[in-house]
Amino acid sequence: MYLRRTTRKKGGTGYDCWLLVESVRTARGPRQRVVATIGKLPGLDREERIGWEEIGRILSGKPRPAPDLFERREAPPSWATVNINGVSVERLRSFGDTYLGLLLWNKLGLADFCRDHIPSGREDVPWSVMAAILVLARFCAPSSELQIAEFWYGKTALDDMLGVAGDKINDDRLYRALDALFPHKDALCLHLQKRYGELFGSTFDFLFYDITSTYFEGTAKSNPQAKRGYSRDGRPDCPQVCIGLVATREGLPLAFEIFDGNRSDVTTTKEMVQIMEAKYGKAKRVWVMDRGMVSEGNLEFMRNTGVCYLVGTPKAMLRKIEQQLLEQRWEEVQSGVDVKLCRLPEGTDETFVLCRSQGRKEKENAILNRFVTRLESKLGNLAQRAEIGKARNKQNVERRIGRLLEQNSRAASLFNVAVTETGAGKDSRLSIQIKKNEERYQWALETGGSYILRTNWTETDPKTLWNTYIQLTEVEDSFRTEKYDLGMRPIFHQKEERTQAHILVCFLALTMWRTLQQWMKASGLGAAPRKLLEELRELKSLDVLLPTREKNLRLRMVATPEKELKVLLQRMKILLPNKPKIIENVVTKMA
């Protein structure tokens, strides 16, 4: 995304209008689409003068105190004669992304929470500050604790913003900060729930639940939860843990639990419901989950305990309503997506919604046809080799067929393959009979993009039910953010407690990411935090050295942002320090 400035006229007067634009691919090639009209920004070049000493006030969200009636509003000019041939710039530091991260940390009340809940001792740096550094590093530039201490922290302006010198940060202190933070996991989740309500008016009548996995580098033998299981990262060779995430309908993370790496999704649902009710009390909530998270046993448990649910169902259930798939009376919920209420033969008190998506159908059928074509080709080649006597060992051929069916599992159920042996000795031949079930193949094509939703919620409008269910994509997007943008994987910690603390840090960074997303939406700037962070990473702080007649002046300042970034910051009401600070008594290091 980028900002585009246009000139408009009203009443014969021209003015600049700003648009937030993104590039999209279309059938006719790349095109530009307007995400938001920011409009006219009066006073863009008239800035409030803000000093470095006011960073703490800005980060905590406090307004500037009203000036005294007789106080001079601006400091008088200060003049000095400078040798321009000796002017230099030193101490270039990353400022923009860490400054935004601290704003979010304070906006969520996490600074106050850590200060109140993590006990202080005789340590040089409070654990609450070390916890902030861990989460900020994960939010701005995901890396290991050693990398934070030896490289990242010293390249940022956090020493100015937090008042902690770089030589105070080491990996051992960061590891111990993980240990100090994790015991407060449940209290943190309760705090965030309250803060979401205050900031965004979030309600918690819907809980969206999904699960993912993340793998370890190394054996992780000291972690009893690290086990091999179904890997969503394509790393079945590595031990892993499973992470269950509960979020609001806006995708704001509420809570998480860590399960053994070999747990199947469906076995975690009952436990997660019980954990949430034990920690946060029973309430009339609706749990929203995809079909991989539920079983008949889970649904029976939820009905018996008075828990409402809205879930996907196994695709095999489509067979029970084959006729209703062909009937009309569909209701469009968005372009290419239709829904309608359907009836199941056995009859229950639940509501069932039949959904079909043209785009999803095209995608699923294209994938199916790719597997069918590949499997037909491979089996055909194997049959030809057997026919001319190049494949004679029946057991080897059957194993080869088994591997092909496993590699093309989407199409495997459409084929019946039989191997027979004729003749004896040198005249023996294998015959491979391949039969494709055309009826089942046509049914798979017909039902592509179709699925059924199931609920015991009192709502019966199919549009409302579908719109609620589809918000599960926000949880899936949260997992992508954790893994790709926040670098949750792979895990290098080998101990169980450190692994859990690492995932908690990733969770807190995710809450900041999602809060930024909501902040941008409320400011009319779309929902792409990644782009904003990339822009802010280029915003630096620096020291300007001015040799004068009396002494050398060192002025610490923040670079002026580009006009496009300045527009975004003004739209989000983010103030930057723009008055230089004079730095005294700096000792220059000898080379």
C-alpha positions as CSV (number, residue, x, y, z in Angstrom):
1,M,0.0,0.0,0.0
2,Y,1.1,3.6,-0.5
3,L,-0.3,7.1,-0.3
4,R,-1.4,9.0,-3.3
5,R,-1.9,12.8,-3.3
6,T,-4.5,14.3,-5.5
7,T,-5.6,17.9,-6.0
8,R,-9.3,18.7,-5.8
9,K,-11.3,21.9,-6.1
10,K,-14.2,23.1,-4.0
11,G,-15.6,26.6,-4.5
12,G,-12.8,27.5,-6.9
13,T,-10.2,26.7,-4.3
14,G,-7.7,23.8,-4.7
15,Y,-6.6,21.6,-1.9
16,D,-4.6,18.4,-1.4
17,C,-6.5,15.2,-0.8
18,W,-4.8,12.0,0.3
19,L,-5.8,8.5,-0.8
20,L,-4.5,5.1,0.6
21,V,-4.0,2.9,-2.4
22,E,-3.0,-0.7,-2.9
23,S,-1.9,-2.7,-6.0
24,V,-4.1,-5.7,-6.9
25,R,-3.8,-8.3,-9.6
26,T,-6.8,-8.6,-11.9
27,A,-7.6,-10.6,-15.1
28,R,-6.5,-7.4,-17.0
29,G,-3.2,-7.1,-15.2
30,P,-2.2,-5.1,-12.1
31,R,-4.5,-2.3,-11.0
32,Q,-4.7,0.2,-8.2
33,R,-7.5,0.1,-5.7
34,V,-8.4,2.9,-3.2
35,V,-8.5,1.3,0.3
36,A,-9.4,4.5,2.1
37,T,-9.9,8.2,1.4
38,I,-8.0,10.1,4.0
39,G,-9.1,13.4,2.8
40,K,-7.7,16.8,3.6
41,L,-5.2,17.1,6.4
42,P,-5.0,20.7,7.6
43,G,-2.0,21.7,9.4
44,L,0.2,18.9,8.1
45,D,3.2,21.2,8.0
46,R,2.4,23.0,11.3
47,E,3.7,20.6,14.0
48,E,3.4,20.8,17.8
49,R,6.9,21.0,19.2
50,I,7.6,18.0,21.4
51,G,10.7,17.3,23.4
52,W,12.4,14.0,24.2
53,E,11.5,14.6,27.9
54,E,7.8,14.2,26.9
55,I,8.2,10.7,25.4
56,G,7.0,9.1,28.7
57,R,3.9,11.2,28.7
58,I,3.1,10.3,25.1
59,L,3.7,6.6,25.6
60,S,1.4,6.6,28.7
61,G,-1.3,8.4,26.8
62,K,-1.5,11.4,29.1
63,P,-2.4,14.8,27.7
64,R,0.0,17.7,27.9
65,P,-0.7,19.7,31.1
66,A,-2.4,23.1,30.5
67,P,0.3,25.8,30.5
68,D,0.5,28.4,33.2
69,L,-1.2,31.7,32.3
70,F,2.0,33.6,32.5
71,E,4.3,30.9,31.2
72,R,6.2,31.6,28.0
73,R,4.8,29.1,25.4
74,E,8.1,28.8,23.4
75,A,11.7,28.8,24.5
76,P,13.7,31.8,23.2
77,P,16.0,31.1,20.3
78,S,19.5,29.8,21.2
79,W,22.3,30.8,18.9
80,A,25.8,29.5,18.4
81,T,28.5,29.9,15.8
82,V,29.2,26.5,14.1
83,N,32.1,25.3,12.1
84,I,30.1,23.7,9.3
85,N,33.2,21.8,8.0
86,G,33.2,19.8,11.3
87,V,29.5,18.8,11.4
88,S,29.0,15.1,11.6
89,V,26.3,12.5,12.4
90,E,26.7,9.6,14.8
91,R,24.7,7.0,16.7
92,L,22.1,6.1,14.1
93,R,19.4,4.1,15.8
94,S,16.1,2.5,14.8
95,F,13.3,4.6,16.3
96,G,10.0,4.3,14.5
97,D,9.0,0.7,14.9
98,T,10.1,0.4,18.6
99,Y,8.3,3.7,19.4
100,L,5.1,2.3,17.9
101,G,5.6,-0.9,19.8
102,L,5.9,0.9,23.1
103,L,2.8,2.9,22.3
104,L,0.9,-0.3,21.8
105,W,2.5,-1.9,24.9
106,N,1.2,1.0,27.0
107,K,-2.1,1.3,25.1
108,L,-2.9,-2.3,26.2
109,G,-1.9,-1.4,29.8
110,L,0.8,-4.1,29.7
111,A,3.5,-1.8,31.2
112,D,1.3,-1.1,34.3
113,F,0.3,-4.7,34.5
114,C,3.8,-6.0,34.6
115,R,4.9,-3.3,37.0
116,D,2.1,-4.3,39.4
117,H,2.3,-8.1,39.1
118,I,5.9,-9.0,38.6
119,P,7.6,-8.5,42.0
120,S,10.8,-6.4,42.1
121,G,13.9,-7.5,43.9
122,R,17.5,-6.3,43.9
123,E,17.9,-6.5,40.1
124,D,19.4,-3.6,38.2
125,V,16.7,-3.6,35.6
126,P,13.0,-4.3,36.7
127,W,11.6,-7.5,35.3
128,S,8.6,-5.5,33.9
129,V,11.1,-3.6,31.7
130,M,12.8,-6.8,30.6
131,A,9.4,-8.3,29.7
132,A,8.7,-5.2,27.6
133,I,12.0,-5.6,25.7
134,L,11.3,-9.3,25.0
135,V,7.9,-8.6,23.5
136,L,9.0,-5.5,21.6
137,A,11.8,-7.5,20.0
138,R,9.4,-10.2,19.0
139,F,7.0,-7.5,17.6
140,C,9.7,-5.5,15.7
141,A,12.4,-7.9,14.7
142,P,11.9,-11.5,15.9
143,S,15.1,-13.1,17.0
144,S,16.7,-15.1,19.8
145,E,17.5,-13.8,23.3
146,L,21.2,-13.8,22.4
147,Q,20.6,-11.8,19.2
148,I,18.5,-9.3,21.2
149,A,21.3,-8.7,23.7
150,E,24.3,-8.7,21.4
151,F,22.8,-6.9,18.3
152,W,19.2,-5.8,18.2
153,Y,18.9,-3.7,21.4
154,G,22.0,-1.7,20.7
155,K,20.8,-0.7,17.3
156,T,17.5,0.7,18.6
157,A,16.6,3.9,20.5
158,L,15.1,1.9,23.4
159,D,17.9,3.0,25.7
160,D,16.6,6.5,25.4
161,M,12.9,5.5,25.7
162,L,13.3,3.0,28.5
163,G,16.3,4.5,30.3
164,V,18.2,1.2,30.2
165,A,21.7,1.2,28.9
166,G,22.7,-1.4,26.4
167,D,25.4,-3.0,28.6
168,K,22.6,-3.9,31.1
169,I,20.9,-6.2,28.5
170,N,22.3,-9.7,28.3
171,D,20.8,-13.1,27.3
172,D,20.9,-14.5,30.9
173,R,18.8,-11.6,32.1
174,L,16.4,-12.1,29.2
175,Y,16.0,-15.8,30.0
176,R,15.3,-15.0,33.6
177,A,12.7,-12.4,32.5
178,L,10.9,-15.2,30.6
179,D,10.8,-17.2,33.9
180,A,9.4,-14.1,35.7
181,L,6.7,-13.4,33.1
182,F,5.1,-16.8,32.5
183,P,3.5,-17.4,36.0
184,H,1.2,-14.4,35.2
185,K,-0.2,-15.9,31.9
186,D,-3.8,-16.3,33.1
187,A,-3.9,-12.9,34.8
188,L,-2.5,-11.4,31.6
189,C,-5.3,-13.0,29.6
190,L,-7.9,-11.6,32.0
191,H,-6.4,-8.2,31.8
192,L,-6.4,-8.2,28.0
193,Q,-10.1,-9.2,28.0
194,K,-10.9,-6.2,30.1
195,R,-8.7,-3.9,28.0
196,Y,-10.3,-5.0,24.7
197,G,-13.7,-4.0,26.0
198,E,-12.4,-0.6,27.1
199,L,-10.5,0.1,23.8
200,F,-12.8,-1.5,21.2
201,G,-16.0,-2.3,22.9
202,S,-15.4,-6.0,22.3
203,T,-17.9,-8.5,23.5
204,F,-17.2,-12.1,24.3
205,D,-20.4,-13.8,23.4
206,F,-18.6,-15.6,20.6
207,L,-15.4,-17.6,21.1
208,F,-13.5,-18.7,18.0
209,Y,-11.2,-21.7,18.6
210,D,-8.6,-23.3,16.4
211,I,-5.3,-25.1,16.9
212,T,-1.9,-25.1,15.2
213,S,1.5,-26.6,15.9
214,T,5.1,-25.3,16.0
215,Y,8.2,-27.4,15.9
216,F,11.6,-27.5,17.7
217,E,15.1,-27.3,16.5
218,G,16.9,-30.1,18.4
219,T,15.5,-33.1,20.3
220,A,13.8,-31.1,23.2
221,K,14.2,-34.2,25.4
222,S,13.7,-32.0,28.5
223,N,10.2,-31.0,27.4
224,P,7.6,-33.8,28.0
225,Q,5.2,-31.9,25.7
226,A,7.5,-32.1,22.7
227,K,6.4,-35.0,20.6
228,R,6.1,-35.9,17.0
229,G,2.6,-35.6,15.5
230,Y,0.7,-34.2,12.5
231,S,2.8,-31.2,11.5
232,R,1.1,-28.1,10.0
233,D,4.6,-26.8,9.1
234,G,5.6,-29.7,6.9
235,R,8.2,-30.9,9.5
236,P,7.0,-34.4,10.7
237,D,10.7,-35.2,11.4
238,C,10.8,-32.7,14.3
239,P,9.2,-32.8,17.8
240,Q,6.5,-30.2,18.2
241,V,3.8,-28.8,20.5
242,C,0.2,-27.9,19.7
243,I,-1.2,-24.5,20.5
244,G,-4.9,-23.9,20.9
245,L,-5.9,-20.2,20.5
246,V,-9.2,-18.6,21.5
247,A,-10.1,-15.2,19.9
248,T,-12.9,-12.7,19.7
249,R,-14.9,-12.2,16.5
250,E,-12.5,-9.4,15.5
251,G,-9.6,-11.8,15.8
252,L,-8.3,-10.3,19.1
253,P,-6.4,-13.1,21.0
254,L,-8.1,-13.9,24.3
255,A,-6.3,-17.0,25.6
256,F,-4.2,-19.9,24.6
257,E,-3.2,-23.4,25.9
258,I,-0.3,-25.6,25.0
259,F,-0.9,-29.3,24.3
260,D,1.3,-32.3,23.6
261,G,2.6,-32.4,20.1
262,N,0.9,-35.7,19.3
263,R,-2.6,-34.6,20.3
264,S,-5.2,-34.6,17.6
265,D,-7.3,-31.5,17.2
266,V,-10.6,-33.2,18.1
267,T,-9.3,-34.3,21.5
268,T,-8.5,-30.8,22.7
269,T,-12.0,-29.3,22.3
270,K,-13.6,-30.6,25.5
271,E,-10.6,-29.7,27.5
272,M,-10.4,-26.2,26.1
273,V,-14.1,-25.5,26.9
274,Q,-13.6,-26.8,30.5
275,I,-10.4,-24.7,30.9
276,M,-12.1,-21.5,29.7
277,E,-15.2,-22.0,31.9
278,A,-13.0,-22.8,34.9
279,K,-10.9,-19.6,34.4
280,Y,-13.5,-17.1,33.2
281,G,-16.7,-18.6,34.5
282,K,-19.8,-20.0,32.7
283,A,-21.6,-17.6,30.4
284,K,-24.0,-17.9,27.4
285,R,-21.2,-18.0,24.8
286,V,-21.2,-19.5,21.3
287,W,-18.1,-21.6,20.4
288,V,-17.2,-21.4,16.7
289,M,-15.0,-24.2,15.4
290,D,-14.2,-25.8,12.0
291,R,-15.0,-29.4,11.3
292,G,-11.6,-30.8,12.3
293,M,-12.2,-29.7,15.9
294,V,-15.5,-31.5,16.6
295,S,-16.8,-35.0,17.0
296,E,-20.2,-36.4,18.0
297,G,-18.8,-37.0,21.5
298,N,-17.7,-33.3,21.7
299,L,-21.1,-32.0,20.5
300,E,-23.0,-34.3,23.0
301,F,-20.8,-33.0,25.8
302,M,-21.5,-29.4,24.8
303,R,-25.2,-30.0,24.6
304,N,-25.3,-31.7,27.9
305,T,-23.4,-28.9,29.7
306,G,-25.5,-26.1,28.1
307,V,-22.7,-24.9,25.8
308,C,-23.8,-23.4,22.4
309,Y,-21.8,-24.1,19.3
310,L,-21.5,-23.3,15.6
311,V,-19.3,-25.8,13.8
312,G,-18.5,-27.2,10.4
313,T,-19.3,-30.8,9.7
314,P,-17.5,-33.7,7.9
315,K,-18.1,-33.6,4.1
316,A,-19.6,-37.1,4.3
317,M,-22.8,-35.5,5.7
318,L,-23.5,-34.1,2.2
319,R,-24.6,-37.5,1.1
320,K,-27.6,-37.3,3.5
321,I,-28.9,-34.2,1.7
322,E,-28.0,-35.0,-1.9
323,Q,-31.4,-33.9,-3.2
324,Q,-31.4,-30.6,-1.4
325,L,-28.1,-29.8,-3.1
326,L,-29.9,-29.9,-6.4
327,E,-32.9,-27.8,-5.3
328,Q,-33.2,-24.1,-5.7
329,R,-34.2,-21.5,-3.1
330,W,-30.6,-20.5,-2.4
331,E,-29.9,-17.1,-0.7
332,E,-26.8,-15.2,-1.7
333,V,-24.6,-13.9,1.2
334,Q,-21.9,-12.5,-0.9
335,S,-20.8,-12.7,-4.6
336,G,-20.4,-16.4,-5.4
337,V,-21.5,-17.7,-2.0
338,D,-25.0,-19.1,-1.4
339,V,-26.6,-20.5,1.7
340,K,-29.9,-22.1,2.8
341,L,-31.4,-24.0,5.7
342,C,-31.5,-27.7,5.2
343,R,-33.1,-30.7,6.9
344,L,-31.4,-33.9,7.9
345,P,-33.3,-37.2,7.8
346,E,-32.8,-38.1,11.4
347,G,-34.2,-34.8,12.7
348,T,-32.6,-33.0,15.7
349,D,-33.1,-29.7,17.6
350,E,-30.1,-28.3,15.8
351,T,-30.1,-26.0,12.8
352,F,-28.2,-27.0,9.7
353,V,-27.0,-24.5,7.0
354,L,-26.0,-25.8,3.5
355,C,-23.4,-23.5,1.9
356,R,-21.8,-23.5,-1.5
357,S,-19.0,-21.3,-2.8
358,Q,-18.3,-21.0,-6.6
359,G,-14.7,-19.9,-6.0
360,R,-14.1,-22.6,-3.5
361,K,-15.6,-25.2,-5.9
362,E,-13.3,-24.2,-8.7
363,K,-10.3,-24.4,-6.4
364,E,-11.2,-27.8,-4.9
365,N,-12.1,-29.3,-8.3
366,A,-8.8,-28.0,-9.8
367,I,-6.9,-29.6,-7.0
368,L,-8.9,-32.9,-7.3
369,N,-8.3,-33.0,-11.1
370,R,-4.6,-32.5,-10.6
371,F,-4.4,-35.4,-8.2
372,V,-6.6,-37.6,-10.4
373,T,-4.5,-36.9,-13.6
374,R,-1.2,-37.5,-11.7
375,L,-2.5,-40.8,-10.1
376,E,-3.9,-42.1,-13.4
377,S,-0.6,-41.4,-15.2
378,K,1.5,-43.0,-12.5
379,L,-0.7,-46.1,-12.2
380,G,-0.9,-46.4,-16.0
381,N,2.9,-46.3,-16.3
382,L,3.2,-48.9,-13.6
383,A,0.7,-51.1,-15.4
384,Q,2.6,-50.8,-18.7
385,R,5.9,-51.8,-16.9
386,A,4.1,-54.9,-15.5
387,E,2.7,-55.8,-18.9
388,I,6.1,-55.9,-20.6
389,G,7.7,-57.8,-17.7
390,K,9.7,-54.9,-16.2
391,A,7.9,-55.2,-12.9
392,R,7.7,-58.8,-11.7
393,N,7.8,-58.7,-7.9
394,K,4.2,-58.5,-6.7
395,Q,5.0,-57.3,-3.2
396,N,7.2,-54.5,-4.6
397,V,4.4,-53.5,-7.0
398,E,1.8,-53.4,-4.3
399,R,4.0,-51.3,-2.1
400,R,4.6,-48.9,-5.0
401,I,0.8,-48.7,-5.6
402,G,0.3,-48.0,-1.8
403,R,2.8,-45.2,-1.9
404,L,1.1,-43.7,-5.0
405,L,-2.3,-43.8,-3.3
406,E,-0.8,-42.2,-0.2
407,Q,0.9,-39.4,-2.1
408,N,-2.3,-38.7,-4.0
409,S,-4.7,-39.2,-1.1
410,R,-7.3,-36.7,-2.4
411,A,-8.0,-39.0,-5.4
412,A,-7.1,-42.4,-3.9
413,S,-10.8,-43.2,-2.9
414,L,-11.8,-42.8,-6.6
415,F,-9.7,-45.8,-7.8
416,N,-9.9,-49.5,-7.3
417,V,-6.5,-51.2,-8.1
418,A,-6.0,-54.9,-8.2
419,V,-2.8,-56.9,-8.9
420,T,-2.9,-60.4,-10.3
421,E,-0.1,-62.8,-11.2
422,T,-0.2,-65.1,-14.3
423,G,2.2,-67.8,-15.5
424,A,5.2,-69.2,-13.6
425,G,8.9,-68.9,-13.5
426,K,10.4,-66.8,-16.3
427,D,7.0,-66.6,-18.0
428,S,5.3,-65.0,-15.0
429,R,3.6,-61.7,-15.6
430,L,1.8,-59.2,-13.4
431,S,-1.5,-57.7,-14.5
432,I,-2.6,-54.4,-12.9
433,Q,-6.3,-53.6,-13.2
434,I,-7.2,-50.0,-12.7
435,K,-10.9,-49.0,-12.3
436,K,-12.0,-45.4,-11.8
437,N,-15.3,-44.9,-10.0
438,E,-16.9,-42.4,-12.3
439,E,-20.0,-42.0,-10.1
440,R,-18.0,-41.1,-7.1
441,Y,-15.8,-38.8,-9.2
442,Q,-18.8,-36.9,-10.5
443,W,-20.2,-36.6,-7.0
444,A,-16.9,-35.1,-5.8
445,L,-17.0,-32.6,-8.6
446,E,-20.6,-31.7,-7.9
447,T,-20.1,-31.2,-4.2
448,G,-16.8,-29.3,-4.5
449,G,-17.1,-26.0,-2.6
450,S,-20.1,-27.2,-0.6
451,Y,-20.2,-27.7,3.2
452,I,-22.7,-27.8,6.1
453,L,-22.7,-25.7,9.2
454,R,-24.3,-27.1,12.4
455,T,-25.5,-25.2,15.5
456,N,-27.6,-25.4,18.6
457,W,-27.6,-21.6,18.9
458,T,-31.1,-20.1,18.8
459,E,-30.2,-18.1,15.6
460,T,-31.9,-19.5,12.5
461,D,-31.0,-16.9,9.8
462,P,-28.6,-18.7,7.4
463,K,-26.9,-15.4,6.5
464,T,-26.1,-14.5,10.1
465,L,-24.9,-18.1,10.8
466,W,-22.6,-18.1,7.8
467,N,-21.2,-14.6,8.4
468,T,-20.4,-15.6,12.0
469,Y,-18.7,-18.9,11.0
470,I,-16.6,-17.3,8.3
471,Q,-14.9,-15.1,10.9
472,L,-12.8,-18.1,11.9
473,T,-10.5,-16.9,9.2
474,E,-9.3,-14.3,11.6
475,V,-8.0,-17.0,13.9
476,E,-6.2,-18.6,11.0
477,D,-4.7,-15.3,10.0
478,S,-3.5,-14.9,13.6
479,F,-1.6,-18.2,13.3
480,R,0.0,-17.0,10.0
481,T,1.0,-13.7,11.7
482,E,2.6,-15.6,14.7
483,K,4.6,-17.9,12.4
484,Y,5.7,-15.6,9.7
485,D,5.6,-12.0,11.0
486,L,6.4,-12.7,14.7
487,G,8.8,-15.7,14.1
488,M,7.3,-18.1,16.6
489,R,8.9,-21.1,14.8
490,P,11.2,-22.9,15.1
491,I,11.5,-23.1,18.9
492,F,15.1,-23.4,20.2
493,H,14.3,-23.6,23.9
494,Q,14.6,-27.1,25.2
495,K,12.9,-26.8,28.6
496,E,9.1,-26.9,29.0
497,E,8.8,-23.7,31.1
498,R,10.9,-21.7,28.7
499,T,9.0,-23.0,25.7
500,Q,5.7,-22.0,27.3
501,A,7.2,-18.5,28.1
502,H,8.4,-18.1,24.5
503,I,4.9,-18.8,23.2
504,L,3.5,-16.3,25.8
505,V,5.8,-13.7,24.4
506,C,4.6,-14.5,20.9
507,F,1.0,-14.3,22.1
508,L,1.6,-10.8,23.6
509,A,3.3,-9.6,20.4
510,L,0.2,-10.9,18.5
511,T,-2.1,-8.9,20.8
512,M,-0.1,-5.8,19.9
513,W,-0.2,-6.7,16.2
514,R,-4.0,-7.1,16.3
515,T,-4.5,-4.0,18.3
516,L,-2.5,-2.0,15.7
517,Q,-4.8,-3.6,13.1
518,Q,-7.9,-2.3,14.9
519,W,-6.3,1.1,15.4
520,M,-5.6,1.4,11.7
521,K,-9.1,0.3,10.8
522,A,-10.6,2.9,13.1
523,S,-8.3,5.5,11.5
524,G,-9.6,4.6,8.0
525,L,-6.2,3.1,7.0
526,G,-7.2,-0.4,6.1
527,A,-5.7,-3.3,8.0
528,A,-2.1,-3.9,7.0
529,P,0.2,-3.5,10.0
530,R,3.1,-5.0,8.1
531,K,3.3,-2.1,5.7
532,L,3.2,0.5,8.4
533,L,5.9,-1.3,10.3
534,E,8.1,-1.4,7.2
535,E,7.7,2.4,6.8
536,L,8.4,3.1,10.5
537,R,11.6,0.9,10.4
538,E,13.1,3.6,8.2
539,L,12.5,6.3,10.8
540,K,15.8,6.8,12.7
541,S,17.1,8.8,15.7
542,L,20.6,10.2,15.4
543,D,23.1,12.5,17.1
544,V,24.2,15.6,15.2
545,L,27.7,16.9,16.3
546,L,28.1,20.7,16.0
547,P,31.6,22.1,16.7
548,T,31.1,25.7,18.1
549,R,33.5,28.3,19.4
550,E,33.0,27.3,23.0
551,K,32.5,23.5,22.9
552,N,31.1,20.7,20.7
553,L,27.3,20.4,20.8
554,R,25.7,16.9,20.5
555,L,22.0,17.2,19.6
556,R,19.9,14.0,19.7
557,M,16.9,14.1,17.4
558,V,14.5,12.0,15.4
559,A,14.7,12.3,11.6
560,T,11.7,14.0,9.9
561,P,9.5,11.4,8.4
562,E,8.6,11.5,4.7
563,K,5.4,13.3,3.9
564,E,3.5,10.1,3.1
565,L,4.5,8.6,6.5
566,K,3.7,11.9,8.2
567,V,0.2,11.7,6.8
568,L,-0.3,8.2,8.3
569,L,1.0,9.3,11.7
570,Q,-1.2,12.3,11.8
571,R,-4.2,10.2,10.8
572,M,-3.5,7.9,13.7
573,K,-2.7,10.8,16.0
574,I,0.8,9.5,16.7
575,L,3.1,12.3,17.9
576,L,6.9,12.1,17.5
577,P,9.5,14.0,19.4
578,N,10.7,16.8,17.1
579,K,12.8,19.0,19.4
580,P,16.5,18.1,19.7
581,K,17.9,17.2,23.0
582,I,21.4,18.4,24.0
583,I,23.5,15.5,25.2
584,E,26.2,16.4,27.8
585,N,29.4,14.6,28.9
586,V,29.6,12.1,26.1
587,V,33.0,10.2,26.1
588,T,34.0,9.2,22.6
589,K,35.3,5.6,22.3
590,M,38.8,5.2,21.1
591,A,39.2,3.2,17.9
